[in-house]
């Protein structure tokens, strides 16, 4: 990576109206980088508390500080290892908790010549577990 601005990173989140972050912290065995309880104020990325209440519950973790790469694949692989994915019970657990999960990718493409690298095995894994992979591309 030649510059200090990271051109790619990934977050993993579980969200739902009745989500309790402490449950997901225990399930994954990892403290979240961010969490929100529906109806409560939450800590923003700047470290301040929000002026509004959370619209839904969220538990999430980011690769941004742990991985230095402008490609998505190393960010995915880090999160998969860190969260011990895939998990056979996760799809049913999400259904039981009325929650959904996703990988959310930040992709800086100001030059217009970069193509996001989401490996097929990761797309299949997320689909099998009932999750999605979303890319937010910035130009």
MIGU-963611 format. One record per residue (C-alpha): residue number from 1; x, y, z; residue in three letters. Coordinates in nm, 3 decimals, padded with zeros to 5 digits. Example, Ala and Ser with C-alpha at 12.3 -4.5 7.8 and 13.67 -1.06 7.14 Angstrom:
2
<1,<01.230,-00.450,00.780>,'ALA'>
<2,<01.367,-00.106,00.714>,'SER'>
This chain:
139
<1,<00.000,00.000,00.000>,'UNK'>
<2,<00.157,00.325,-00.106>,'UNK'>
<3,<-00.058,00.583,00.068>,'UNK'>
<4,<-00.193,00.629,00.419>,'UNK'>
<5,<-00.560,00.635,00.315>,'UNK'>
<6,<-00.689,00.281,00.312>,'UNK'>
<7,<-00.881,00.208,-00.009>,'UNK'>
<8,<-01.070,-00.096,00.124>,'UNK'>
<9,<-01.195,-00.250,00.445>,'UNK'>
<10,<-01.481,-00.469,00.562>,'UNK'>
<11,<-01.717,-00.476,00.856>,'UNK'>
<12,<-01.928,-00.769,00.974>,'UNK'>
<13,<-02.255,-00.701,01.151>,'UNK'>
<14,<-02.561,-00.868,01.292>,'UNK'>
<15,<-02.870,-00.648,01.317>,'UNK'>
<16,<-03.228,-00.674,01.435>,'UNK'>
<17,<-03.488,-00.488,01.636>,'UNK'>
<18,<-03.459,-00.717,01.939>,'UNK'>
<19,<-03.081,-00.763,01.917>,'UNK'>
<20,<-02.887,-00.775,02.243>,'UNK'>
<21,<-02.517,-00.705,02.178>,'UNK'>
<22,<-02.402,-00.903,02.482>,'UNK'>
<23,<-02.555,-01.220,02.336>,'UNK'>
<24,<-02.351,-01.184,02.015>,'UNK'>
<25,<-02.036,-01.095,02.208>,'UNK'>
<26,<-02.071,-01.423,02.399>,'UNK'>
<27,<-02.160,-01.618,02.083>,'UNK'>
<28,<-01.861,-01.498,01.883>,'UNK'>
<29,<-01.629,-01.465,02.183>,'UNK'>
<30,<-01.519,-01.126,02.053>,'UNK'>
<31,<-01.604,-00.778,02.182>,'UNK'>
<32,<-01.771,-00.560,01.918>,'UNK'>
<33,<-01.611,-00.256,01.760>,'UNK'>
<34,<-01.958,-00.103,01.756>,'UNK'>
<35,<-02.296,-00.189,01.900>,'UNK'>
<36,<-02.638,-00.031,01.921>,'UNK'>
<37,<-02.946,-00.125,02.122>,'UNK'>
<38,<-03.271,-00.018,01.960>,'UNK'>
<39,<-03.418,00.281,02.140>,'UNK'>
<40,<-03.096,00.378,02.318>,'UNK'>
<41,<-02.828,00.634,02.242>,'UNK'>
<42,<-02.503,00.483,02.118>,'UNK'>
<43,<-02.138,00.568,02.083>,'UNK'>
<44,<-02.050,00.702,01.737>,'UNK'>
<45,<-01.720,00.630,01.556>,'UNK'>
<46,<-01.589,00.963,01.690>,'UNK'>
<47,<-01.642,00.838,02.046>,'UNK'>
<48,<-01.933,01.070,02.122>,'UNK'>
<49,<-02.282,00.962,02.211>,'UNK'>
<50,<-02.545,00.995,01.941>,'UNK'>
<51,<-02.808,01.265,01.969>,'UNK'>
<52,<-03.073,01.015,01.855>,'UNK'>
<53,<-03.174,00.671,01.968>,'UNK'>
<54,<-03.079,00.362,01.769>,'UNK'>
<55,<-03.338,00.265,01.508>,'UNK'>
<56,<-03.239,-00.102,01.532>,'UNK'>
<57,<-02.995,-00.316,01.726>,'UNK'>
<58,<-02.650,-00.380,01.578>,'UNK'>
<59,<-02.341,-00.579,01.679>,'UNK'>
<60,<-02.038,-00.536,01.457>,'UNK'>
<61,<-01.668,-00.567,01.406>,'UNK'>
<62,<-01.436,-00.400,01.153>,'UNK'>
<63,<-01.116,-00.506,00.980>,'UNK'>
<64,<-00.992,-00.150,00.922>,'UNK'>
<65,<-00.741,-00.126,01.207>,'UNK'>
<66,<-00.633,-00.491,01.199>,'UNK'>
<67,<-00.557,-00.527,00.826>,'UNK'>
<68,<-00.352,-00.298,00.603>,'UNK'>
<69,<-00.451,-00.378,00.247>,'UNK'>
<70,<-00.625,-00.203,-00.040>,'UNK'>
<71,<-00.777,-00.537,-00.147>,'UNK'>
<72,<-01.088,-00.677,00.017>,'UNK'>
<73,<-00.984,-01.041,00.042>,'UNK'>
<74,<-00.738,-01.001,00.334>,'UNK'>
<75,<-01.006,-00.808,00.525>,'UNK'>
<76,<-01.261,-01.086,00.470>,'UNK'>
<77,<-01.011,-01.357,00.568>,'UNK'>
<78,<-00.924,-01.172,00.890>,'UNK'>
<79,<-01.290,-01.140,00.992>,'UNK'>
<80,<-01.365,-01.503,00.903>,'UNK'>
<81,<-01.076,-01.622,01.122>,'UNK'>
<82,<-01.155,-01.377,01.402>,'UNK'>
<83,<-01.522,-01.479,01.416>,'UNK'>
<84,<-01.461,-01.849,01.350>,'UNK'>
<85,<-01.683,-01.856,01.041>,'UNK'>
<86,<-01.860,-02.044,00.901>,'UNK'>
<87,<-02.078,-02.170,01.185>,'UNK'>
<88,<-02.337,-02.439,01.122>,'UNK'>
<89,<-02.591,-02.302,01.370>,'UNK'>
<90,<-02.572,-01.937,01.264>,'UNK'>
<91,<-02.843,-01.940,00.994>,'UNK'>
<92,<-03.100,-02.089,01.231>,'UNK'>
<93,<-02.988,-01.865,01.518>,'UNK'>
<94,<-03.040,-01.556,01.302>,'UNK'>
<95,<-03.388,-01.679,01.207>,'UNK'>
<96,<-03.473,-01.754,01.572>,'UNK'>
<97,<-03.356,-01.406,01.678>,'UNK'>
<98,<-03.520,-01.232,01.378>,'UNK'>
<99,<-03.182,-01.087,01.284>,'UNK'>
<100,<-02.973,-01.060,00.971>,'UNK'>
<101,<-02.599,-01.041,00.907>,'UNK'>
<102,<-02.379,-00.893,00.642>,'UNK'>
<103,<-02.030,-00.813,00.531>,'UNK'>
<104,<-02.026,-00.444,00.440>,'UNK'>
<105,<-01.733,-00.339,00.223>,'UNK'>
<106,<-01.586,00.006,00.188>,'UNK'>
<107,<-01.433,00.036,-00.160>,'UNK'>
<108,<-01.257,00.357,-00.265>,'UNK'>
<109,<-01.245,00.371,-00.644>,'UNK'>
<110,<-01.170,00.735,-00.717>,'UNK'>
<111,<-00.946,00.628,-01.005>,'UNK'>
<112,<-01.232,00.426,-01.156>,'UNK'>
<113,<-01.006,00.135,-01.245>,'UNK'>
<114,<-01.035,-00.083,-00.933>,'UNK'>
<115,<-01.258,-00.390,-00.924>,'UNK'>
<116,<-01.375,-00.527,-00.585>,'UNK'>
<117,<-01.232,-00.871,-00.510>,'UNK'>
<118,<-01.497,-01.075,-00.329>,'UNK'>
<119,<-01.390,-01.439,-00.353>,'UNK'>
<120,<-01.659,-01.685,-00.458>,'UNK'>
<121,<-01.608,-01.903,-00.149>,'UNK'>
<122,<-01.692,-01.606,00.074>,'UNK'>
<123,<-02.006,-01.521,-00.121>,'UNK'>
<124,<-02.117,-01.886,-00.101>,'UNK'>
<125,<-02.035,-01.907,00.271>,'UNK'>
<126,<-02.241,-01.598,00.350>,'UNK'>
<127,<-02.532,-01.716,00.137>,'UNK'>
<128,<-02.524,-02.058,00.306>,'UNK'>
<129,<-02.532,-01.893,00.650>,'UNK'>
<130,<-02.811,-01.654,00.543>,'UNK'>
<131,<-02.602,-01.338,00.514>,'UNK'>
<132,<-02.515,-01.090,00.243>,'UNK'>
<133,<-02.207,-00.918,00.103>,'UNK'>
<134,<-02.260,-00.551,00.020>,'UNK'>
<135,<-02.012,-00.312,-00.141>,'UNK'>
<136,<-02.024,00.064,-00.092>,'UNK'>
<137,<-01.814,00.206,-00.375>,'UNK'>
<138,<-01.689,00.564,-00.358>,'UNK'>
<139,<-01.580,00.749,-00.672>,'UNK'>
